[in-house]
Amino acid sequence: MNFLEALRSSFEDEENIILCNSILGMSDAAQIVVDMDHFCESHFNSPIRSCLSISFSVGASFGFELENGKQIFVKVHKPTSADTITAISKPYLTAVSNVQRALAGSGFPCPRVLLEPTELGYGIATVDEFAAPGELKDAHMPEIRASIAQTLAQLIKSTEPYKDTEGLATGRFCADKTLYPIPHNDLFNFERTAKGAEWIDAIAERTKAVVTRIKGREVLGHLDWSLKHFRFNGNDVAVVYDWDSLKLEDELNVLGIAAATFTTTWDIPVKVTPSQEESHAFVGEYEQVRGSKFSSEEWAKISAAATFVMAYVSRCEHALDSESNNYEGSFRQALALMRGDFYLDI
């Protein structure tokens, strides 16, 4: 599709306009097209022929086919301070690109890096190959769940040599003095929407206490290991996206985040939340590749971390849907129906 037409079509969703303004500093579709064309001509010697994809969330993401036939994926990141959960800076994105390049070179399923992180307007652009091999699958299928869990364990092993890469950011899971971190984009205002969310906050407070008490080993892990960033060949992972989520973090937190969100996608019609049994099985499948079992205390922290993540996402849901019009299948519903004090308690 023509880039200008695709961009205007995406702006029919008011949330995309809000996010675009927060990331790019504007939502003037014609000017964005001019800026992106100039960027592509400057770095790839070719203007844009067509738009392959557009999405807005933490960053503004665009898939392009250029006139010279090259297909690229451009993600524009809004710089943020080191004490936020995104912690976006040029040194950090450069470090991530270096690790991603090494991973791709070793055969790990991630896109090849095409350009060092580069300033673009108010933001910083990363550029990868536009890679869409295989197909989308449902992570509620046991074999797909196992593939996602085991690939996470493989990632943790593969990134071990790169933990000292200069510029990497340290994850801040449960490190904020406030109950929750600053929300990850401008759509969510927790203070303004606190009414009716007290029960979620109580769960978050209880689980955060456990997360902060128990310590695991530091790893270099992907902190948004959810289905929306995966494609598959058969039951095998074909590609994983969103490498600006790569951070130094406690392994137990990395695994808890993944166990709570590995089923989450809006690209195919599936339930976004895992069941408690599925989350528990996910951790067991991770252990198989890890090569050693977690202690009961480590399991407790993984479970608490997973539950805290679900509380955070529930607060995001509540911020946009305080009347619970979209409650069925939500993280709020999963938390409300939870058996036990923590999500992996089965």
Buried (B, 14 or more C-beta within 10 A) or exposed (E): EEBBEBBEBBBEEEEBBBBBBBBBEEBBBEEBBEBBBEBBBEBBEBBBBBBBBBBBBBBBBBBBBBBEEBBBBBBBBBBBEEEBBBBBBBEBBBBBBBBBBBBBEEEBBBBEBBBBBBEBBEBBBBBBBBBBEBEBBBBBBEEBBBBBBBBBBBBBEBBEEBEEBEBBBEBBBBEBEEBBBBBBBEBBEBEEBBEEBEEBBEBBEBBBEBBBEBEBEBBBBBBBBBBBBBBBEEEEBBBBBBBBBBBBBBBBBBBBBBBBBBBBBEEEEBBBBBBBEBBBBBBEBBBEBBEEEBEEBBBBBBBBBBBBBBBBBBBBBBBEBBEEEEBEEBBBBBBEEBEEBBBBBB
